Amino acid sequence: MSLPPQLLKYCESATVAISLASTEYGEPLLYVNPSFEQLTGYNGTELYGKNCRLLQKNSPNTENRKKIRDFINNDDIESIRTPLINFKKDNTPFVNLLFMSKLKNSIGKTEFLFASQFNVSHTYPNMISNYENNLENTLTNIPSIIRNNNLILSGSLSVVANAAATIAQAKIMLDQIDASYI
């Protein structure tokens, strides 16, 4: 399945890390933007066709992996926000504040999985606020880009707006990374 050119162009210029995955079995990655490549150290060609969970390596993330599976398997869950312990290509651990939403066609079938990633390890509050603003701008502008391709961004900006608890959970995970991996 090919990605709409307008969506690719938009994601390419986004200032937040973005990935797009297929809804096929294993949710293989179809696209990552330059910000994602910079965040993880991987380039797209190394990742296309693979599941993004490879960034988790052997980290437990048990509860949050379940949230992601529930999101993928349940049409009633339109978007999620959860922190995950991830690893860059060079094996540096970081806490990834993951946002996922579904891109649905005009009859409500999920065509693609949209995700944004943000490293909250050792992040200052103003950096998180800047990311929140950039993600909100990205999510606000995507509907007009994808509407021409009969796609709809599922979920709402309330997930972005209510990020304080998720960020607090990410900070707890960061403390665990510092104690366990570093």
LINLIN-V187420 format. One record per residue. N is the residue number from 1. RES is the residue in one small letter. SS is DSSP state (h for helix, s for strand, l for the rest). PSI is psi in degrees with one decimal (NA if undefined). BURIAL is # if it has 9 or more other ideal C-beta (glycine too) atoms within 8 Angstrom, else .. Layout:
BEGIN
n=N res=RES ss=SS psi=PSI burial=BURIAL
n=N res=RES ss=SS psi=PSI burial=BURIAL
END
This chain:
BEGIN
n=1 res=m ss=l psi=129.6 burial=.
n=2 res=s ss=l psi=147.7 burial=.
n=3 res=l ss=l psi=142.7 burial=#
n=4 res=p ss=l psi=129.7 burial=#
n=5 res=p ss=h psi=-38.0 burial=.
n=6 res=q ss=h psi=-37.1 burial=#
n=7 res=l ss=h psi=-44.7 burial=#
n=8 res=l ss=h psi=-45.2 burial=#
n=9 res=k ss=h psi=-42.3 burial=.
n=10 res=y ss=h psi=-47.2 burial=#
n=11 res=c ss=h psi=-35.8 burial=#
n=12 res=e ss=h psi=-37.0 burial=.
n=13 res=s ss=h psi=-3.5 burial=.
n=14 res=a ss=l psi=145.2 burial=#
n=15 res=t ss=l psi=-8.3 burial=.
n=16 res=v ss=l psi=154.0 burial=#
n=17 res=a ss=s psi=127.4 burial=#
n=18 res=i ss=s psi=140.6 burial=#
n=19 res=s ss=s psi=150.7 burial=#
n=20 res=l ss=s psi=132.7 burial=#
n=21 res=a ss=s psi=157.5 burial=#
n=22 res=s ss=s psi=159.4 burial=#
n=23 res=t ss=l psi=1.7 burial=#
n=24 res=e ss=l psi=164.5 burial=.
n=25 res=y ss=l psi=129.7 burial=.
n=26 res=g ss=l psi=-5.1 burial=.
n=27 res=e ss=l psi=60.6 burial=#
n=28 res=p ss=l psi=143.3 burial=#
n=29 res=l ss=s psi=137.0 burial=#
n=30 res=l ss=s psi=-26.3 burial=#
n=31 res=y ss=s psi=141.7 burial=#
n=32 res=v ss=s psi=142.9 burial=#
n=33 res=n ss=l psi=171.2 burial=#
n=34 res=p ss=h psi=-34.3 burial=.
n=35 res=s ss=h psi=-36.2 burial=#
n=36 res=f ss=h psi=-44.7 burial=#
n=37 res=e ss=h psi=-41.6 burial=#
n=38 res=q ss=h psi=-41.3 burial=.
n=39 res=l ss=h psi=-45.0 burial=#
n=40 res=t ss=h psi=-21.0 burial=#
n=41 res=g ss=l psi=-6.3 burial=.
n=42 res=y ss=l psi=146.6 burial=#
n=43 res=n ss=l psi=161.1 burial=.
n=44 res=g ss=h psi=-41.6 burial=#
n=45 res=t ss=h psi=-24.7 burial=.
n=46 res=e ss=h psi=-21.1 burial=.
n=47 res=l ss=h psi=-25.5 burial=#
n=48 res=y ss=l psi=133.4 burial=#
n=49 res=g ss=l psi=-6.7 burial=.
n=50 res=k ss=l psi=159.1 burial=.
n=51 res=n ss=l psi=140.5 burial=#
n=52 res=c ss=h psi=-16.0 burial=#
n=53 res=r ss=h psi=-11.6 burial=.
n=54 res=l ss=h psi=-22.7 burial=.
n=55 res=l ss=h psi=-19.3 burial=#
n=56 res=q ss=h psi=-18.1 burial=#
n=57 res=k ss=l psi=-124.0 burial=.
n=58 res=n ss=l psi=12.1 burial=.
n=59 res=s ss=l psi=144.1 burial=#
n=60 res=p ss=l psi=-57.2 burial=.
n=61 res=n ss=l psi=26.0 burial=#
n=62 res=t ss=h psi=-53.7 burial=.
n=63 res=e ss=h psi=-42.7 burial=.
n=64 res=n ss=h psi=-30.7 burial=#
n=65 res=r ss=h psi=-39.1 burial=#
n=66 res=k ss=h psi=-41.3 burial=.
n=67 res=k ss=h psi=-41.1 burial=#
n=68 res=i ss=h psi=-45.0 burial=#
n=69 res=r ss=h psi=-42.9 burial=.
n=70 res=d ss=h psi=-43.5 burial=#
n=71 res=f ss=h psi=-47.2 burial=#
n=72 res=i ss=h psi=-39.6 burial=#
n=73 res=n ss=h psi=-6.7 burial=.
n=74 res=n ss=l psi=112.0 burial=.
n=75 res=d ss=l psi=-20.7 burial=.
n=76 res=d ss=l psi=-17.7 burial=.
n=77 res=i ss=l psi=110.2 burial=.
n=78 res=e ss=l psi=-29.1 burial=.
n=79 res=s ss=s psi=158.3 burial=#
n=80 res=i ss=s psi=162.6 burial=#
n=81 res=r ss=s psi=121.5 burial=#
n=82 res=t ss=s psi=144.3 burial=#
n=83 res=p ss=s psi=146.8 burial=#
n=84 res=l ss=s psi=145.6 burial=#
n=85 res=i ss=s psi=120.8 burial=#
n=86 res=n ss=s psi=169.9 burial=#
n=87 res=f ss=s psi=135.4 burial=#
n=88 res=k ss=l psi=171.1 burial=#
n=89 res=k ss=l psi=-34.9 burial=.
n=90 res=d ss=l psi=11.8 burial=.
n=91 res=n ss=l psi=12.2 burial=.
n=92 res=t ss=l psi=122.8 burial=.
n=93 res=p ss=s psi=150.2 burial=#
n=94 res=f ss=s psi=158.4 burial=#
n=95 res=v ss=s psi=117.9 burial=#
n=96 res=n ss=s psi=117.7 burial=#
n=97 res=l ss=s psi=99.6 burial=#
n=98 res=l ss=s psi=130.4 burial=#
n=99 res=f ss=s psi=130.3 burial=#
n=100 res=m ss=s psi=142.9 burial=#
n=101 res=s ss=s psi=164.1 burial=#
n=102 res=k ss=s psi=136.7 burial=#
n=103 res=l ss=s psi=114.1 burial=#
n=104 res=k ss=s psi=152.2 burial=#
n=105 res=n ss=s psi=-178.9 burial=#
n=106 res=s ss=l psi=-16.0 burial=.
n=107 res=i ss=l psi=10.3 burial=.
n=108 res=g ss=l psi=7.5 burial=.
n=109 res=k ss=l psi=131.2 burial=.
n=110 res=t ss=s psi=122.6 burial=#
n=111 res=e ss=s psi=-39.0 burial=#
n=112 res=f ss=s psi=157.6 burial=#
n=113 res=l ss=s psi=123.4 burial=#
n=114 res=f ss=s psi=134.6 burial=#
n=115 res=a ss=s psi=146.9 burial=#
n=116 res=s ss=s psi=138.6 burial=#
n=117 res=q ss=s psi=145.7 burial=#
n=118 res=f ss=l psi=129.1 burial=#
n=119 res=n ss=s psi=110.6 burial=#
n=120 res=v ss=l psi=8.1 burial=#
n=121 res=s ss=l psi=126.5 burial=#
n=122 res=h ss=l psi=36.6 burial=.
n=123 res=t ss=l psi=138.2 burial=.
n=124 res=y ss=l psi=149.5 burial=.
n=125 res=p ss=h psi=-37.6 burial=.
n=126 res=n ss=h psi=-29.6 burial=.
n=127 res=m ss=h psi=-39.8 burial=.
n=128 res=i ss=h psi=-43.2 burial=#
n=129 res=s ss=h psi=-42.0 burial=.
n=130 res=n ss=h psi=-43.7 burial=.
n=131 res=y ss=h psi=-45.8 burial=#
n=132 res=e ss=h psi=-44.2 burial=#
n=133 res=n ss=h psi=-43.6 burial=.
n=134 res=n ss=h psi=-42.4 burial=#
n=135 res=l ss=h psi=-43.6 burial=#
n=136 res=e ss=h psi=-42.9 burial=#
n=137 res=n ss=h psi=-41.6 burial=.
n=138 res=t ss=h psi=-47.0 burial=#
n=139 res=l ss=h psi=-31.9 burial=#
n=140 res=t ss=h psi=-36.5 burial=.
n=141 res=n ss=h psi=-22.0 burial=#
n=142 res=i ss=h psi=-42.5 burial=#
n=143 res=p ss=h psi=-40.4 burial=#
n=144 res=s ss=h psi=-29.5 burial=.
n=145 res=i ss=h psi=-43.9 burial=#
n=146 res=i ss=h psi=-14.9 burial=#
n=147 res=r ss=h psi=-36.9 burial=#
n=148 res=n ss=l psi=-16.5 burial=.
n=149 res=n ss=l psi=17.8 burial=.
n=150 res=n ss=l psi=38.7 burial=.
n=151 res=l ss=s psi=150.5 burial=#
n=152 res=i ss=s psi=134.8 burial=#
n=153 res=l ss=s psi=118.0 burial=#
n=154 res=s ss=l psi=151.6 burial=#
n=155 res=g ss=l psi=-173.4 burial=.
n=156 res=s ss=l psi=166.1 burial=.
n=157 res=l ss=l psi=-8.5 burial=.
n=158 res=s ss=h psi=-28.4 burial=.
n=159 res=v ss=h psi=-40.1 burial=#
n=160 res=v ss=h psi=-44.5 burial=#
n=161 res=a ss=h psi=-28.2 burial=.
n=162 res=n ss=l psi=48.5 burial=#
n=163 res=a ss=l psi=-7.7 burial=#
n=164 res=a ss=h psi=-45.9 burial=.
n=165 res=a ss=h psi=-38.5 burial=.
n=166 res=t ss=h psi=-40.2 burial=#
n=167 res=i ss=h psi=-39.5 burial=#
n=168 res=a ss=h psi=-42.6 burial=.
n=169 res=q ss=h psi=-39.3 burial=#
n=170 res=a ss=h psi=-38.8 burial=#
n=171 res=k ss=h psi=-37.6 burial=#
n=172 res=i ss=h psi=-42.8 burial=.
n=173 res=m ss=h psi=-37.7 burial=#
n=174 res=l ss=h psi=-42.8 burial=#
n=175 res=d ss=h psi=-38.6 burial=.
n=176 res=q ss=h psi=-38.3 burial=#
n=177 res=i ss=h psi=-47.9 burial=#
n=178 res=d ss=h psi=-37.0 burial=.
n=179 res=a ss=h psi=-33.6 burial=.
n=180 res=s ss=h psi=-38.6 burial=.
n=181 res=y ss=l psi=-20.3 burial=.
n=182 res=i ss=l psi=NA burial=.
END
